Amino acid sequence: MNDDTLETIWTFLRGEMNVTAFEAWVYEHEAALLQPLGASLHMDLLWLDFRDVRAVDEMARRLRQVLTPLQRCACQTMAAREVYPSASHDTALWFMTAVKRIVNHGPHNSWVWLGRCEQCGQHWIVAHYDPLVVEKVTPDVAEGIVSKGIWPSSIDLEPPRDQQPDPVIVEAEPKEPSEDFKQTWWSQLIDRLHRPL
């Protein structure tokens, strides 16, 4: 199965292509689908009633079962933008180990960064909050981030209010009292010492 065919099927499975468009694409490319899907699944796909939601869901399950082992990594199976409830989610854990960090959003913002999958080369923007947010970006966008520091506006570059980093408290340098203050202070002290009890 060529890359374009595989990507189109995954686009449908990720929910980024509607059923009507996928049905039209299947009939247009039926010959190319026979070898990779096998005769039985290929025939079932061609005879599928695309108006039957349950039948479409079952076909999607079967397609995932056949196509997932063909993947070098999980990137192609993931939507353009994914949100995981926490960094302990299985896919999130895979993601954090498979995607190599290239550059942070800034010297004081290491929770948002650009990375690249070491297996397939897909670039991602990662907002490492809770929830973890990941977003696919094209090579052109990635190049703009690396060379010009231009980040897309589609991802929130600031963490949620309850996850803001603790503010850095800088203590003021102690100031030397002025001569007038010293003179007044000493005068008041001497005056008190000489008062009768």
Summary of the structure (lengths in Angstrom):
residues: 197
radius of gyration: 30.3
end to end distance: 103.3
largest distance: 113.2
contacts: 461
relative contact order: 0.08
helix: 48%
strand: 17%
